[in-house]
């Protein structure tokens, strides 16, 4: 369609079009502004690239205006939101890919930290139902254990997740809504589902040791603050719950690498070597659990737990159950929720656009890119 044909149409005529024209020849500044307004009326997100003074009105009207840094006029640069310093359109694709990587990694970081906090809340709140012989609540975890889990065990893997490389499907995913923040429905749902699973498994191990392997909490007195022989069963159960929570938080970092893709496949585990911060934090966090549990004095007086023996079998069982649950949960999401990445047609279109941008090089053509309701 030519600009004269498009300009001759009223807004009502434009809105009645099934699809807006993809190419408009010989555009005037008013034509570009009219196109952007038409996109906005269709609840679409418009990005404008330009270099001349006549592009400044449309650069200002667009949701994101991108001016050429080398050949662009000063007026266009001032009106734009982004200045493309190398005048290369393919840089826009790279910037979008990096922005998606950063956004996804922030979600992974937040999800890992928040799900660990939910798990700790579950085990502490539900554990208040367990009473000693004096009717006082028996804490499944001590305050220092919780502090260690938050500061040393959970934080480093979360920071490692913030350094993840982009996924293979990141550029095939449809644009997200401009109104959608970090806490999407899926991220919030995952946070609570994984958090409840970790909390219930840790609490179950605590209760199995306390009521199944030991004599229960009724013999000890003041077992929240000091060790005594009658409280030894409580201290061992507390160590078991702490060990379970430690290793569940660490293996959960593998789950958080992808919202829906399997985390424990050989292919995915091989890519773990590209993130030194993540796998080192998992190894160091695993090794740190042993001195915390077994160093005499430190375990009784500081962390309020005792050394473990055969209770490690419960830790291994909990880790296996959690991995199986996480993979089953992701499989259900893949089958029931809308796919994150586009299909074959979307892949073909992305390949075509990528080829075009590579060939375009440093062309200074003006263009309007439309993306449905998204950034």
Order of alpha helices (4+ residues) and beta strands (2+ residues): alpha-alpha-alpha-beta-alpha-beta-alpha-beta-alpha-alpha-alpha-alpha-alpha-alpha-alpha-alpha-alpha-beta
